[in-house]
Amino acid sequence: MFGTRAIIDLDALTHNYNSMRQLIAPNVKITGVVKANAYGHDLVTIGKHLETLGVDYLGVANIREGKALRISGIKCPIIVMGYTFEKDYDLAVKHDITLTLFSLEEARKLNLNASYDDKKAKIHLKFDTGFNRLGYKDPEELIESLEACLTYEFIIVEGIFTHLALDSIESDEAQFAKFEALMKQLREKHISVPLKHACDSIATIAYPDKHYDMVRLGAILYGYCSRKTPFNLKPVMSLKTNVTQVKTLEVGEAVGYDRLFVAQRRTKIAVLPIGYADGLPRSLSGKGRVMINGLLVPIVGLMCMDQCMIDVTEAGEVSLGTEVTLFDDTSPQLLELAKLAETNRNELLARIAMRVPREFIENGSETFVIDYLEDRESQYGDTSS
Ligand SMILES: Cc1ncc(COP(=O)(O)O)c(C=O)c1O
């Protein structure tokens, strides 16, 4: 392909998933976290690929992501890890999507909703052990809800989970201690819940004895983890584009809005068809570096919505069409861009825009392209002629 595109290497995903599967005890399940368009890699393609690899659950942030997976034909369990509004309970029941709950009132309403269809609604209860996002803060309240849910005819309690702040070993240990105290209370009451889980990617690597019944893996499947892993991770996404114009600036000539970059020497500038609306943070203006002809060169001037300019004076032969790599699987560019933009890799990946086509590699060669804008054409038809 030519132009701005994200290249998604499904072989790398397979490698990362299989490596994690081998690292984790066979009785511990894996949720593959595919929320936010699978961190920008394409929700349905990644969901399907993980399903073929044998993933136990797919984790999404909201019911609409869950529904999209289901209607694409995915059969494996799907859990919404975020909040689901009551109006969407029927979707969860209809599409057999597991919900995260943290109030008895909501469980009661979900039970009622599922009873209308004579179907079971599946839930995980969320315990807030210190992150202070979603979840029961009071373990007694959670136990009370759980005991009630276990009597509800149309509710199946599949799991209980928490999420770690990952600030320090001490704070993580305090969270694990709260979680384990809850599990002890449940054991004493002879209440058994199949899936207890707490670890995301970092915690799965950092706390191998805290995997409980399931781990929830996002970033590490996409090839990134800020902890050292016992195997090499393979980044799944590369972001590439091609030069659209090259020009030479004389000393004193400036580039772009606000004339932010002024040439101090005769400067060769290349224009790229990628800007902040494609997912490159505007804060990389004048800071980020991209790879061209094997050399890292600076982004100069203010990043535009759809384009940016790079200084290719030292980069050898550059002309219309020369390939430019924003980040790929062989260099630490994504981490560098994330640091310069004062964000993390997840955010950069998840914000790759809808208009950037995703080109998929499988078994070493390009297989198919997903272009969300072309999907619109299939939705509405081409009325231009
Ligand atoms: C509840 C929950 N579990 C697991 C994950 C996966 O995290 P990571 O991408 O760090 O593995 C997330 C992502 O933010 C999450 O919100």
The ligand as a Gaussian input file, in Angstrom:
#p B3LYP/6-31G(d) Opt

LIG

0 1
 C       -9.943000      -3.255000      33.855000
 C       -8.799000      -3.403000      32.895000
 N       -8.149000      -4.561000      32.849000
 C       -7.113000      -4.769000      31.994000
 C       -6.683000      -3.765000      31.156000
 C       -5.523000      -4.032000      30.224000
 O       -4.446000      -3.243000      30.566000
 P       -3.036000      -3.403000      29.794000
 O       -3.219000      -2.835000      28.459000
 O       -2.111000      -2.593000      30.633000
 O       -2.735000      -4.855000      29.804000
 C       -7.314000      -2.532000      31.200000
 C       -6.843000      -1.446000      30.336000
 O       -6.773000      -0.310000      30.646000
 C       -8.406000      -2.346000      32.094000
 O       -9.054000      -1.176000      32.154000

